[in-house]
């Protein structure tokens, strides 16, 4: 059977981390929340300086307010999870995360600020 020309033959596979507010997130005083947010942002900035965090940012106007933001990592999902476990907001229980691979048509995204390769080029297995 011929392959559908609208289905890509190759994909770029990226490691994505979705940050979300867990239902059981602890309530903290405003001053502690501000300090925690500063440590969270500093940690993410350090990951970016080290080249492992390619791009990230918060969500707004989403259908589920528990979703807080998304990051693209230049590493495999296991390493992205290990690094996310060390995020001060995750450690404090204010954020949780989901890690996944995101497959997009090869060449459809670019990360001009990346200091190294991002993602892997893969093909879909033949049925």
Buried (B, 14 or more C-beta within 10 A) or exposed (E): EEEEEEEBEEBBBBBBBBBBBEEEBEEBEEEEBEEBEEBBEEBBEEBBEEBBBBBBEEBEEEEEEEBBBBBBBBBBBEBBBEBBEEBBBBBBEBBBBEBEBBBEEBEEBEBEEBEEEBBEEEEEEEE
